[in-house]
Amino acid sequence: MKKYLREIQLAGMLLLLIGVVMTFTIGLRYGVWPCAAGLLLWLVNVVYKAFHWQEYARENRQNIVIMLLTIMLLILQMIRAV
């Protein structure tokens, strides 16, 4: 699995990008599925790296910061929508 981590990560990012573009152009109903698949692939990558913390310490810290920023943005969006 270690040699496929980069491909899994790139596929997840590409699917996220496709899903975001589809959401803005076609609609949320069609864009949510590529986004969900991309997030699932990214989650697989993050979980694998978390179980091998010593080897991927730097990337894990970056992932934690990205997740915290994403959570804060989602909370701000939820507050703004109300």
mmCIF file of the N, C-alpha and C atoms, coordinates in Angstrom:
data_MODEL
# 
_entry.id   MODEL 
# 
loop_
_atom_site.group_PDB 
_atom_site.id 
_atom_site.type_symbol 
_atom_site.label_atom_id 
_atom_site.label_alt_id 
_atom_site.label_comp_id 
_atom_site.label_asym_id 
_atom_site.label_entity_id 
_atom_site.label_seq_id 
_atom_site.pdbx_PDB_ins_code 
_atom_site.Cartn_x 
_atom_site.Cartn_y 
_atom_site.Cartn_z 
_atom_site.occupancy 
_atom_site.B_iso_or_equiv 
_atom_site.pdbx_formal_charge 
_atom_site.auth_seq_id 
_atom_site.auth_comp_id 
_atom_site.auth_asym_id 
_atom_site.auth_atom_id 
_atom_site.pdbx_PDB_model_num 
ATOM 1   N N  . MET A 1 1  ? 0.829   -1.194 0.000   1.00 0.00 ? 1  MET A N  1 
ATOM 2   C CA . MET A 1 1  ? 0.000   0.000  0.000   1.00 0.00 ? 1  MET A CA 1 
ATOM 3   C C  . MET A 1 1  ? 0.871   1.254  0.000   1.00 0.00 ? 1  MET A C  1 
ATOM 4   N N  . LYS A 1 2  ? 2.041   1.162  0.594   1.00 0.00 ? 2  LYS A N  1 
ATOM 5   C CA . LYS A 1 2  ? 2.897   2.326  0.730   1.00 0.00 ? 2  LYS A CA 1 
ATOM 6   C C  . LYS A 1 2  ? 3.255   2.944  -0.616  1.00 0.00 ? 2  LYS A C  1 
ATOM 7   N N  . LYS A 1 3  ? 3.481   2.123  -1.614  1.00 0.00 ? 3  LYS A N  1 
ATOM 8   C CA . LYS A 1 3  ? 3.881   2.663  -2.913  1.00 0.00 ? 3  LYS A CA 1 
ATOM 9   C C  . LYS A 1 3  ? 2.708   3.270  -3.686  1.00 0.00 ? 3  LYS A C  1 
ATOM 10  N N  . TYR A 1 4  ? 1.481   3.058  -3.237  1.00 0.00 ? 4  TYR A N  1 
ATOM 11  C CA . TYR A 1 4  ? 0.316   3.616  -3.919  1.00 0.00 ? 4  TYR A CA 1 
ATOM 12  C C  . TYR A 1 4  ? -0.271  4.826  -3.206  1.00 0.00 ? 4  TYR A C  1 
ATOM 13  N N  . LEU A 1 5  ? 0.331   5.270  -2.115  1.00 0.00 ? 5  LEU A N  1 
ATOM 14  C CA . LEU A 1 5  ? -0.230  6.382  -1.355  1.00 0.00 ? 5  LEU A CA 1 
ATOM 15  C C  . LEU A 1 5  ? -0.324  7.655  -2.182  1.00 0.00 ? 5  LEU A C  1 
ATOM 16  N N  . ARG A 1 6  ? 0.702   7.960  -2.943  1.00 0.00 ? 6  ARG A N  1 
ATOM 17  C CA . ARG A 1 6  ? 0.700   9.187  -3.739  1.00 0.00 ? 6  ARG A CA 1 
ATOM 18  C C  . ARG A 1 6  ? -0.403  9.139  -4.800  1.00 0.00 ? 6  ARG A C  1 
ATOM 19  N N  . GLU A 1 7  ? -0.591  7.992  -5.430  1.00 0.00 ? 7  GLU A N  1 
ATOM 20  C CA . GLU A 1 7  ? -1.640  7.870  -6.442  1.00 0.00 ? 7  GLU A CA 1 
ATOM 21  C C  . GLU A 1 7  ? -3.025  7.993  -5.817  1.00 0.00 ? 7  GLU A C  1 
ATOM 22  N N  . ILE A 1 8  ? -3.210  7.408  -4.650  1.00 0.00 ? 8  ILE A N  1 
ATOM 23  C CA . ILE A 1 8  ? -4.491  7.515  -3.944  1.00 0.00 ? 8  ILE A CA 1 
ATOM 24  C C  . ILE A 1 8  ? -4.763  8.964  -3.583  1.00 0.00 ? 8  ILE A C  1 
ATOM 25  N N  . GLN A 1 9  ? -3.738  9.654  -3.096  1.00 0.00 ? 9  GLN A N  1 
ATOM 26  C CA . GLN A 1 9  ? -3.897  11.058 -2.721  1.00 0.00 ? 9  GLN A CA 1 
ATOM 27  C C  . GLN A 1 9  ? -4.230  11.920 -3.941  1.00 0.00 ? 9  GLN A C  1 
ATOM 28  N N  . LEU A 1 10 ? -3.535  11.717 -5.038  1.00 0.00 ? 10 LEU A N  1 
ATOM 29  C CA . LEU A 1 10 ? -3.809  12.502 -6.246  1.00 0.00 ? 10 LEU A CA 1 
ATOM 30  C C  . LEU A 1 10 ? -5.200  12.213 -6.814  1.00 0.00 ? 10 LEU A C  1 
ATOM 31  N N  . ALA A 1 11 ? -5.602  10.954 -6.778  1.00 0.00 ? 11 ALA A N  1 
ATOM 32  C CA . ALA A 1 11 ? -6.946  10.612 -7.260  1.00 0.00 ? 11 ALA A CA 1 
ATOM 33  C C  . ALA A 1 11 ? -8.014  11.273 -6.392  1.00 0.00 ? 11 ALA A C  1 
ATOM 34  N N  . GLY A 1 12 ? -7.797  11.282 -5.092  1.00 0.00 ? 12 GLY A N  1 
ATOM 35  C CA . GLY A 1 12 ? -8.746  11.934 -4.191  1.00 0.00 ? 12 GLY A CA 1 
ATOM 36  C C  . GLY A 1 12 ? -8.836  13.430 -4.438  1.00 0.00 ? 12 GLY A C  1 
ATOM 37  N N  . MET A 1 13 ? -7.688  14.082 -4.629  1.00 0.00 ? 13 MET A N  1 
ATOM 38  C CA . MET A 1 13 ? -7.695  15.524 -4.900  1.00 0.00 ? 13 MET A CA 1 
ATOM 39  C C  . MET A 1 13 ? -8.360  15.833 -6.231  1.00 0.00 ? 13 MET A C  1 
ATOM 40  N N  . LEU A 1 14 ? -8.101  14.999 -7.233  1.00 0.00 ? 14 LEU A N  1 
ATOM 41  C CA . LEU A 1 14 ? -8.711  15.208 -8.541  1.00 0.00 ? 14 LEU A CA 1 
ATOM 42  C C  . LEU A 1 14 ? -10.231 15.048 -8.469  1.00 0.00 ? 14 LEU A C  1 
ATOM 43  N N  . LEU A 1 15 ? -10.691 14.039 -7.756  1.00 0.00 ? 15 LEU A N  1 
ATOM 44  C CA . LEU A 1 15 ? -12.137 13.850 -7.609  1.00 0.00 ? 15 LEU A CA 1 
ATOM 45  C C  . LEU A 1 15 ? -12.772 15.006 -6.832  1.00 0.00 ? 15 LEU A C  1 
ATOM 46  N N  . LEU A 1 16 ? -12.078 15.510 -5.816  1.00 0.00 ? 16 LEU A N  1 
ATOM 47  C CA . LEU A 1 16 ? -12.591 16.669 -5.087  1.00 0.00 ? 16 LEU A CA 1 
ATOM 48  C C  . LEU A 1 16 ? -12.714 17.878 -6.001  1.00 0.00 ? 16 LEU A C  1 
ATOM 49  N N  . LEU A 1 17 ? -11.706 18.114 -6.810  1.00 0.00 ? 17 LEU A N  1 
ATOM 50  C CA . LEU A 1 17 ? -11.733 19.239 -7.737  1.00 0.00 ? 17 LEU A CA 1 
ATOM 51  C C  . LEU A 1 17 ? -12.869 19.086 -8.747  1.00 0.00 ? 17 LEU A C  1 
ATOM 52  N N  . ILE A 1 18 ? -13.014 17.903 -9.292  1.00 0.00 ? 18 ILE A N  1 
ATOM 53  C CA . ILE A 1 18 ? -14.102 17.643 -10.239 1.00 0.00 ? 18 ILE A CA 1 
ATOM 54  C C  . ILE A 1 18 ? -15.454 17.864 -9.565  1.00 0.00 ? 18 ILE A C  1 
ATOM 55  N N  . GLY A 1 19 ? -15.595 17.384 -8.334  1.00 0.00 ? 19 GLY A N  1 
ATOM 56  C CA . GLY A 1 19 ? -16.857 17.557 -7.620  1.00 0.00 ? 19 GLY A CA 1 
ATOM 57  C C  . GLY A 1 19 ? -17.181 19.010 -7.336  1.00 0.00 ? 19 GLY A C  1 
ATOM 58  N N  . VAL A 1 20 ? -16.180 19.799 -6.976  1.00 0.00 ? 20 VAL A N  1 
ATOM 59  C CA . VAL A 1 20 ? -16.415 21.221 -6.715  1.00 0.00 ? 20 VAL A CA 1 
ATOM 60  C C  . VAL A 1 20 ? -16.805 21.942 -8.000  1.00 0.00 ? 20 VAL A C  1 
ATOM 61  N N  . VAL A 1 21 ? -16.116 21.657 -9.084  1.00 0.00 ? 21 VAL A N  1 
ATOM 62  C CA . VAL A 1 21 ? -16.458 22.287 -10.367 1.00 0.00 ? 21 VAL A CA 1 
ATOM 63  C C  . VAL A 1 21 ? -17.868 21.878 -10.796 1.00 0.00 ? 21 VAL A C  1 
ATOM 64  N N  . MET A 1 22 ? -18.198 20.605 -10.642 1.00 0.00 ? 22 MET A N  1 
ATOM 65  C CA . MET A 1 22 ? -19.545 20.148 -11.006 1.00 0.00 ? 22 MET A CA 1 
ATOM 66  C C  . MET A 1 22 ? -20.610 20.800 -10.133 1.00 0.00 ? 22 MET A C  1 
ATOM 67  N N  . THR A 1 23 ? -20.300 21.001 -8.851  1.00 0.00 ? 23 THR A N  1 
ATOM 68  C CA . THR A 1 23 ? -21.263 21.628 -7.956  1.00 0.00 ? 23 THR A CA 1 
ATOM 69  C C  . THR A 1 23 ? -21.575 23.053 -8.401  1.00 0.00 ? 23 THR A C  1 
ATOM 70  N N  . PHE A 1 24 ? -20.549 23.788 -8.801  1.00 0.00 ? 24 PHE A N  1 
ATOM 71  C CA . PHE A 1 24 ? -20.772 25.169 -9.212  1.00 0.00 ? 24 PHE A CA 1 
ATOM 72  C C  . PHE A 1 24 ? -21.359 25.294 -10.612 1.00 0.00 ? 24 PHE A C  1 
ATOM 73  N N  . THR A 1 25 ? -21.106 24.338 -11.483 1.00 0.00 ? 25 THR A N  1 
ATOM 74  C CA . THR A 1 25 ? -21.600 24.451 -12.851 1.00 0.00 ? 25 THR A CA 1 
ATOM 75  C C  . THR A 1 25 ? -22.926 23.721 -13.062 1.00 0.00 ? 25 THR A C  1 
ATOM 76  N N  . ILE A 1 26 ? -22.999 22.474 -12.643 1.00 0.00 ? 26 ILE A N  1 
ATOM 77  C CA . ILE A 1 26 ? -24.186 21.665 -12.910 1.00 0.00 ? 26 ILE A CA 1 
ATOM 78  C C  . ILE A 1 26 ? -25.170 21.712 -11.743 1.00 0.00 ? 26 ILE A C  1 
ATOM 79  N N  . GLY A 1 27 ? -24.662 21.546 -10.533 1.00 0.00 ? 27 GLY A N  1 
ATOM 80  C CA . GLY A 1 27 ? -25.534 21.573 -9.369  1.00 0.00 ? 27 GLY A CA 1 
ATOM 81  C C  . GLY A 1 27 ? -25.014 20.644 -8.288  1.00 0.00 ? 27 GLY A C  1 
ATOM 82  N N  . LEU A 1 28 ? -25.494 20.878 -7.099  1.00 0.00 ? 28 LEU A N  1 
ATOM 83  C CA . LEU A 1 28 ? -25.049 20.125 -5.933  1.00 0.00 ? 28 LEU A CA 1 
ATOM 84  C C  . LEU A 1 28 ? -25.373 18.646 -6.047  1.00 0.00 ? 28 LEU A C  1 
ATOM 85  N N  . ARG A 1 29 ? -26.487 18.339 -6.653  1.00 0.00 ? 29 ARG A N  1 
ATOM 86  C CA . ARG A 1 29 ? -26.915 16.949 -6.758  1.00 0.00 ? 29 ARG A CA 1 
ATOM 87  C C  . ARG A 1 29 ? -25.908 16.087 -7.507  1.00 0.00 ? 29 ARG A C  1 
ATOM 88  N N  . TYR A 1 30 ? -25.237 16.649 -8.480  1.00 0.00 ? 30 TYR A N  1 
ATOM 89  C CA . TYR A 1 30 ? -24.264 15.886 -9.269  1.00 0.00 ? 30 TYR A CA 1 
ATOM 90  C C  . TYR A 1 30 ? -22.849 15.995 -8.721  1.00 0.00 ? 30 TYR A C  1 
ATOM 91  N N  . GLY A 1 31 ? -22.521 17.076 -8.061  1.00 0.00 ? 31 GLY A N  1 
ATOM 92  C CA . GLY A 1 31 ? -21.177 17.290 -7.580  1.00 0.00 ? 31 GLY A CA 1 
ATOM 93  C C  . GLY A 1 31 ? -20.854 16.615 -6.264  1.00 0.00 ? 31 GLY A C  1 
ATOM 94  N N  . VAL A 1 32 ? -21.871 16.208 -5.532  1.00 0.00 ? 32 VAL A N  1 
ATOM 95  C CA . VAL A 1 32 ? -21.629 15.641 -4.210  1.00 0.00 ? 32 VAL A CA 1 
ATOM 96  C C  . VAL A 1 32 ? -20.970 14.267 -4.289  1.00 0.00 ? 32 VAL A C  1 
ATOM 97  N N  . TRP A 1 33 ? -21.253 13.497 -5.318  1.00 0.00 ? 33 TRP A N  1 
ATOM 98  C CA . TRP A 1 33 ? -20.702 12.138 -5.396  1.00 0.00 ? 33 TRP A CA 1 
ATOM 99  C C  . TRP A 1 33 ? -19.201 12.108 -5.686  1.00 0.00 ? 33 TRP A C  1 
ATOM 100 N N  . PRO A 1 34 ? -18.705 12.892 -6.642  1.00 0.00 ? 34 PRO A N  1 
ATOM 101 C CA . PRO A 1 34 ? -17.240 12.916 -6.795  1.00 0.00 ? 34 PRO A CA 1 
ATOM 102 C C  . PRO A 1 34 ? -16.536 13.484 -5.566  1.00 0.00 ? 34 PRO A C  1 
ATOM 103 N N  . CYS A 1 35 ? -17.149 14.471 -4.913  1.00 0.00 ? 35 CYS A N  1 
ATOM 104 C CA . CYS A 1 35 ? -16.562 15.020 -3.674  1.00 0.00 ? 35 CYS A CA 1 
ATOM 105 C C  . CYS A 1 35 ? -16.504 13.954 -2.594  1.00 0.00 ? 35 CYS A C  1 
ATOM 106 N N  . ALA A 1 36 ? -17.557 13.186 -2.449  1.00 0.00 ? 36 ALA A N  1 
ATOM 107 C CA . ALA A 1 36 ? -17.582 12.144 -1.424  1.00 0.00 ? 36 ALA A CA 1 
ATOM 108 C C  . ALA A 1 36 ? -16.535 11.064 -1.721  1.00 0.00 ? 36 ALA A C  1 
ATOM 109 N N  . ALA A 1 37 ? -16.400 10.688 -2.975  1.00 0.00 ? 37 ALA A N  1 
ATOM 110 C CA . ALA A 1 37 ? -15.393 9.687  -3.334  1.00 0.00 ? 37 ALA A CA 1 
ATOM 111 C C  . ALA A 1 37 ? -13.986 10.226 -3.096  1.00 0.00 ? 37 ALA A C  1 
ATOM 112 N N  . GLY A 1 38 ? -13.753 11.485 -3.426  1.00 0.00 ? 38 GLY A N  1 
ATOM 113 C CA . GLY A 1 38 ? -12.451 12.096 -3.195  1.00 0.00 ? 38 GLY A CA 1 
ATOM 114 C C  . GLY A 1 38 ? -12.124 12.193 -1.711  1.00 0.00 ? 38 GLY A C  1 
ATOM 115 N N  . LEU A 1 39 ? -13.108 12.564 -0.903  1.00 0.00 ? 39 LEU A N  1 
ATOM 116 C CA . LEU A 1 39 ? -12.892 12.618 0.544   1.00 0.00 ? 39 LEU A CA 1 
ATOM 117 C C  . LEU A 1 39 ? -12.623 11.233 1.119   1.00 0.00 ? 39 LEU A C  1 
ATOM 118 N N  . LEU A 1 40 ? -13.289 10.228 0.595   1.00 0.00 ? 40 LEU A N  1 
ATOM 119 C CA . LEU A 1 40 ? -13.058 8.867  1.065   1.00 0.00 ? 40 LEU A CA 1 
ATOM 120 C C  . LEU A 1 40 ? -11.633 8.408  0.740   1.00 0.00 ? 40 LEU A C  1 
ATOM 121 N N  . LEU A 1 41 ? -11.158 8.703  -0.455  1.00 0.00 ? 41 LEU A N  1 
ATOM 122 C CA . LEU A 1 41 ? -9.784  8.353  -0.815  1.00 0.00 ? 41 LEU A CA 1 
ATOM 123 C C  . LEU A 1 41 ? -8.779  9.117  0.041   1.00 0.00 ? 41 LEU A C  1 
ATOM 124 N N  . TRP A 1 42 ? -9.065  10.389 0.304   1.00 0.00 ? 42 TRP A N  1 
ATOM 125 C CA . TRP A 1 42 ? -8.178  11.177 1.155   1.00 0.00 ? 42 TRP A CA 1 
ATOM 126 C C  . TRP A 1 42 ? -8.173  10.624 2.575   1.00 0.00 ? 42 TRP A C  1 
ATOM 127 N N  . LEU A 1 43 ? -9.328  10.190 3.046   1.00 0.00 ? 43 LEU A N  1 
ATOM 128 C CA . LEU A 1 43 ? -9.424  9.604  4.384   1.00 0.00 ? 43 LEU A CA 1 
ATOM 129 C C  . LEU A 1 43 ? -8.601  8.324  4.489   1.00 0.00 ? 43 LEU A C  1 
ATOM 130 N N  . VAL A 1 44 ? -8.627  7.493  3.453   1.00 0.00 ? 44 VAL A N  1 
ATOM 131 C CA . VAL A 1 44 ? -7.812  6.278  3.448   1.00 0.00 ? 44 VAL A CA 1 
ATOM 132 C C  . VAL A 1 44 ? -6.336  6.640  3.585   1.00 0.00 ? 44 VAL A C  1 
ATOM 133 N N  . ASN A 1 45 ? -5.916  7.651  2.853   1.00 0.00 ? 45 ASN A N  1 
ATOM 134 C CA . ASN A 1 45 ? -4.538  8.108  2.899   1.00 0.00 ? 45 ASN A CA 1 
ATOM 135 C C  . ASN A 1 45 ? -4.175  8.623  4.303   1.00 0.00 ? 45 ASN A C  1 
ATOM 136 N N  . VAL A 1 46 ? -5.030  9.421  4.886   1.00 0.00 ? 46 VAL A N  1 
ATOM 137 C CA . VAL A 1 46 ? -4.772  10.004 6.213   1.00 0.00 ? 46 VAL A CA 1 
ATOM 138 C C  . VAL A 1 46 ? -4.726  8.921  7.282   1.00 0.00 ? 46 VAL A C  1 
ATOM 139 N N  . VAL A 1 47 ? -5.641  7.972  7.220   1.00 0.00 ? 47 VAL A N  1 
ATOM 140 C CA . VAL A 1 47 ? -5.676  6.908  8.233   1.00 0.00 ? 47 VAL A CA 1 
ATOM 141 C C  . VAL A 1 47 ? -4.430  6.036  8.142   1.00 0.00 ? 47 VAL A C  1 
ATOM 142 N N  . TYR A 1 48 ? -4.002  5.716  6.934   1.00 0.00 ? 48 TYR A N  1 
ATOM 143 C CA . TYR A 1 48 ? -2.792  4.907  6.785   1.00 0.00 ? 48 TYR A CA 1 
ATOM 144 C C  . TYR A 1 48 ? -1.582  5.643  7.361   1.00 0.00 ? 48 TYR A C  1 
ATOM 145 N N  . LYS A 1 49 ? -1.472  6.918  7.050   1.00 0.00 ? 49 LYS A N  1 
ATOM 146 C CA . LYS A 1 49 ? -0.343  7.693  7.567   1.00 0.00 ? 49 LYS A CA 1 
ATOM 147 C C  . LYS A 1 49 ? -0.429  7.877  9.080   1.00 0.00 ? 49 LYS A C  1 
ATOM 148 N N  . ALA A 1 50 ? -1.620  7.937  9.622   1.00 0.00 ? 50 ALA A N  1 
ATOM 149 C CA . ALA A 1 50 ? -1.761  8.071  11.072  1.00 0.00 ? 50 ALA A CA 1 
ATOM 150 C C  . ALA A 1 50 ? -1.288  6.810  11.793  1.00 0.00 ? 50 ALA A C  1 
ATOM 151 N N  . PHE A 1 51 ? -1.531  5.662  11.210  1.00 0.00 ? 51 PHE A N  1 
ATOM 152 C CA . PHE A 1 51 ? -1.076  4.416  11.824  1.00 0.00 ? 51 PHE A CA 1 
ATOM 153 C C  . PHE A 1 51 ? 0.434   4.229  11.695  1.00 0.00 ? 51 PHE A C  1 
ATOM 154 N N  . HIS A 1 52 ? 1.060   4.951  10.784  1.00 0.00 ? 52 HIS A N  1 
ATOM 155 C CA . HIS A 1 52 ? 2.514   4.918  10.619  1.00 0.00 ? 52 HIS A CA 1 
ATOM 156 C C  . HIS A 1 52 ? 3.074   6.309  10.926  1.00 0.00 ? 52 HIS A C  1 
ATOM 157 N N  . TRP A 1 53 ? 2.798   6.785  12.145  1.00 0.00 ? 53 TRP A N  1 
ATOM 158 C CA . TRP A 1 53 ? 3.074   8.170  12.534  1.00 0.00 ? 53 TRP A CA 1 
ATOM 159 C C  . TRP A 1 53 ? 4.553   8.529  12.410  1.00 0.00 ? 53 TRP A C  1 
ATOM 160 N N  . GLN A 1 54 ? 5.431   7.667  12.864  1.00 0.00 ? 54 GLN A N  1 
ATOM 161 C CA . GLN A 1 54 ? 6.859   7.987  12.860  1.00 0.00 ? 54 GLN A CA 1 
ATOM 162 C C  . GLN A 1 54 ? 7.380   8.267  11.448  1.00 0.00 ? 54 GLN A C  1 
ATOM 163 N N  . GLU A 1 55 ? 6.890   7.534  10.508  1.00 0.00 ? 55 GLU A N  1 
ATOM 164 C CA . GLU A 1 55 ? 7.366   7.675  9.132   1.00 0.00 ? 55 GLU A CA 1 
ATOM 165 C C  . GLU A 1 55 ? 6.788   8.899  8.432   1.00 0.00 ? 55 GLU A C  1 
ATOM 166 N N  . TYR A 1 56 ? 5.557   9.291  8.803   1.00 0.00 ? 56 TYR A N  1 
ATOM 167 C CA . TYR A 1 56 ? 4.860   10.386 8.134   1.00 0.00 ? 56 TYR A CA 1 
ATOM 168 C C  . TYR A 1 56 ? 4.515   11.511 9.101   1.00 0.00 ? 56 TYR A C  1 
ATOM 169 N N  . ALA A 1 57 ? 5.378   11.832 10.037  1.00 0.00 ? 57 ALA A N  1 
ATOM 170 C CA . ALA A 1 57 ? 5.074   12.831 11.070  1.00 0.00 ? 57 ALA A CA 1 
ATOM 171 C C  . ALA A 1 57 ? 4.803   14.202 10.452  1.00 0.00 ? 57 ALA A C  1 
ATOM 172 N N  . ARG A 1 58 ? 5.620   14.622 9.517   1.00 0.00 ? 58 ARG A N  1 
ATOM 173 C CA . ARG A 1 58 ? 5.453   15.950 8.902   1.00 0.00 ? 58 ARG A CA 1 
ATOM 174 C C  . ARG A 1 58 ? 4.128   16.038 8.148   1.00 0.00 ? 58 ARG A C  1 
ATOM 175 N N  . GLU A 1 59 ? 3.821   15.041 7.343   1.00 0.00 ? 59 GLU A N  1 
ATOM 176 C CA . GLU A 1 59 ? 2.568   15.044 6.585   1.00 0.00 ? 59 GLU A CA 1 
ATOM 177 C C  . GLU A 1 59 ? 1.360   14.979 7.507   1.00 0.00 ? 59 GLU A C  1 
ATOM 178 N N  . ASN A 1 60 ? 1.494   14.254 8.627   1.00 0.00 ? 60 ASN A N  1 
ATOM 179 C CA . ASN A 1 60 ? 0.385   14.162 9.572   1.00 0.00 ? 60 ASN A CA 1 
ATOM 180 C C  . ASN A 1 60 ? 0.083   15.518 10.195  1.00 0.00 ? 60 ASN A C  1 
ATOM 181 N N  . ARG A 1 61 ? 1.123   16.268 10.528  1.00 0.00 ? 61 ARG A N  1 
ATOM 182 C CA . ARG A 1 61 ? 0.896   17.609 11.078  1.00 0.00 ? 61 ARG A CA 1 
ATOM 183 C C  . ARG A 1 61 ? 0.210   18.503 10.054  1.00 0.00 ? 61 ARG A C  1 
ATOM 184 N N  . GLN A 1 62 ? 0.618   18.420 8.804   1.00 0.00 ? 62 GLN A N  1 
ATOM 185 C CA . GLN A 1 62 ? -0.032  19.202 7.751   1.00 0.00 ? 62 GLN A CA 1 
ATOM 186 C C  . GLN A 1 62 ? -1.492  18.791 7.588   1.00 0.00 ? 62 GLN A C  1 
ATOM 187 N N  . ASN A 1 63 ? -1.766  17.494 7.635   1.00 0.00 ? 63 ASN A N  1 
ATOM 188 C CA . ASN A 1 63 ? -3.147  17.018 7.511   1.00 0.00 ? 63 ASN A CA 1 
ATOM 189 C C  . ASN A 1 63 ? -4.007  17.513 8.661   1.00 0.00 ? 63 ASN A C  1 
ATOM 190 N N  . ILE A 1 64 ? -3.452  17.555 9.863   1.00 0.00 ? 64 ILE A N  1 
ATOM 191 C CA . ILE A 1 64 ? -4.200  18.042 11.021  1.00 0.00 ? 64 ILE A CA 1 
ATOM 192 C C  . ILE A 1 64 ? -4.549  19.515 10.840  1.00 0.00 ? 64 ILE A C  1 
ATOM 193 N N  . VAL A 1 65 ? -3.601  20.307 10.373  1.00 0.00 ? 65 VAL A N  1 
ATOM 194 C CA . VAL A 1 65 ? -3.864  21.731 10.145  1.00 0.00 ? 65 VAL A CA 1 
ATOM 195 C C  . VAL A 1 65 ? -4.921  21.906 9.057   1.00 0.00 ? 65 VAL A C  1 
ATOM 196 N N  . ILE A 1 66 ? -4.824  21.154 7.980   1.00 0.00 ? 66 ILE A N  1 
ATOM 197 C CA . ILE A 1 66 ? -5.812  21.244 6.897   1.00 0.00 ? 66 ILE A CA 1 
ATOM 198 C C  . ILE A 1 66 ? -7.198  20.860 7.403   1.00 0.00 ? 66 ILE A C  1 
ATOM 199 N N  . MET A 1 67 ? -7.288  19.805 8.198   1.00 0.00 ? 67 MET A N  1 
ATOM 200 C CA . MET A 1 67 ? -8.580  19.384 8.732   1.00 0.00 ? 67 MET A CA 1 
ATOM 201 C C  . MET A 1 67 ? -9.173  20.443 9.655   1.00 0.00 ? 67 MET A C  1 
ATOM 202 N N  . LEU A 1 68 ? -8.344  21.049 10.516  1.00 0.00 ? 68 LEU A N  1 
ATOM 203 C CA . LEU A 1 68 ? -8.839  22.087 11.416  1.00 0.00 ? 68 LEU A CA 1 
ATOM 204 C C  . LEU A 1 68 ? -9.336  23.302 10.638  1.00 0.00 ? 68 LEU A C  1 
ATOM 205 N N  . LEU A 1 69 ? -8.602  23.712 9.625   1.00 0.00 ? 69 LEU A N  1 
ATOM 206 C CA . LEU A 1 69 ? -9.048  24.836 8.799   1.00 0.00 ? 69 LEU A CA 1 
ATOM 207 C C  . LEU A 1 69 ? -10.348 24.511 8.066   1.00 0.00 ? 69 LEU A C  1 
ATOM 208 N N  . THR A 1 70 ? -10.455 23.297 7.560   1.00 0.00 ? 70 THR A N  1 
ATOM 209 C CA . THR A 1 70 ? -11.671 22.889 6.862   1.00 0.00 ? 70 THR A CA 1 
ATOM 210 C C  . THR A 1 70 ? -12.866 22.869 7.804   1.00 0.00 ? 70 THR A C  1 
ATOM 211 N N  . ILE A 1 71 ? -12.673 22.362 9.006   1.00 0.00 ? 71 ILE A N  1 
ATOM 212 C CA . ILE A 1 71 ? -13.759 22.342 9.988   1.00 0.00 ? 71 ILE A CA 1 
ATOM 213 C C  . ILE A 1 71 ? -14.187 23.752 10.337  1.00 0.00 ? 71 ILE A C  1 
ATOM 214 N N  . MET A 1 72 ? -13.208 24.653 10.519  1.00 0.00 ? 72 MET A N  1 
ATOM 215 C CA . MET A 1 72 ? -13.559 26.041 10.831  1.00 0.00 ? 72 MET A CA 1 
ATOM 216 C C  . MET A 1 72 ? -14.330 26.686 9.682   1.00 0.00 ? 72 MET A C  1 
ATOM 217 N N  . LEU A 1 73 ? -13.911 26.434 8.430   1.00 0.00 ? 73 LEU A N  1 
ATOM 218 C CA . LEU A 1 73 ? -14.639 26.985 7.288   1.00 0.00 ? 73 LEU A CA 1 
ATOM 219 C C  . LEU A 1 73 ? -16.058 26.423 7.197   1.00 0.00 ? 73 LEU A C  1 
ATOM 220 N N  . LEU A 1 74 ? -16.214 25.134 7.458   1.00 0.00 ? 74 LEU A N  1 
ATOM 221 C CA . LEU A 1 74 ? -17.556 24.545 7.429   1.00 0.00 ? 74 LEU A CA 1 
ATOM 222 C C  . LEU A 1 74 ? -18.454 25.128 8.516   1.00 0.00 ? 74 LEU A C  1 
ATOM 223 N N  . ILE A 1 75 ? -17.895 25.345 9.697   1.00 0.00 ? 75 ILE A N  1 
ATOM 224 C CA . ILE A 1 75 ? -18.678 25.942 10.792  1.00 0.00 ? 75 ILE A CA 1 
ATOM 225 C C  . ILE A 1 75 ? -19.080 27.369 10.421  1.00 0.00 ? 75 ILE A C  1 
ATOM 226 N N  . LEU A 1 76 ? -18.153 28.141 9.834   1.00 0.00 ? 76 LEU A N  1 
ATOM 227 C CA . LEU A 1 76 ? -18.484 29.500 9.406   1.00 0.00 ? 76 LEU A CA 1 
ATOM 228 C C  . LEU A 1 76 ? -19.577 29.499 8.339   1.00 0.00 ? 76 LEU A C  1 
ATOM 229 N N  . GLN A 1 77 ? -19.517 28.551 7.422   1.00 0.00 ? 77 GLN A N  1 
ATOM 230 C CA . GLN A 1 77 ? -20.550 28.445 6.389   1.00 0.00 ? 77 GLN A CA 1 
ATOM 231 C C  . GLN A 1 77 ? -21.910 28.108 7.007   1.00 0.00 ? 77 GLN A C  1 
ATOM 232 N N  . MET A 1 78 ? -21.904 27.230 8.003   1.00 0.00 ? 78 MET A N  1 
ATOM 233 C CA . MET A 1 78 ? -23.156 26.859 8.671   1.00 0.00 ? 78 MET A CA 1 
ATOM 234 C C  . MET A 1 78 ? -23.738 28.046 9.437   1.00 0.00 ? 78 MET A C  1 
ATOM 235 N N  . ILE A 1 79 ? -22.881 28.820 10.080  1.00 0.00 ? 79 ILE A N  1 
ATOM 236 C CA . ILE A 1 79 ? -23.350 29.992 10.828  1.00 0.00 ? 79 ILE A CA 1 
ATOM 237 C C  . ILE A 1 79 ? -23.889 31.029 9.863   1.00 0.00 ? 79 ILE A C  1 
ATOM 238 N N  . ARG A 1 80 ? -23.204 31.230 8.736   1.00 0.00 ? 80 ARG A N  1 
ATOM 239 C CA . ARG A 1 80 ? -23.630 32.203 7.755   1.00 0.00 ? 80 ARG A CA 1 
ATOM 240 C C  . ARG A 1 80 ? -24.958 31.827 7.106   1.00 0.00 ? 80 ARG A C  1 
ATOM 241 N N  . ALA A 1 81 ? -25.208 30.534 6.967   1.00 0.00 ? 81 ALA A N  1 
ATOM 242 C CA . ALA A 1 81 ? -26.428 30.065 6.322   1.00 0.00 ? 81 ALA A CA 1 
ATOM 243 C C  . ALA A 1 81 ? -27.668 30.246 7.197   1.00 0.00 ? 81 ALA A C  1 
ATOM 244 N N  . VAL A 1 82 ? -27.442 30.347 8.491   1.00 0.00 ? 82 VAL A N  1 
ATOM 245 C CA . VAL A 1 82 ? -28.592 30.468 9.414   1.00 0.00 ? 82 VAL A CA 1 
ATOM 246 C C  . VAL A 1 82 ? -29.111 31.850 9.491   1.00 0.00 ? 82 VAL A C  1 
# 
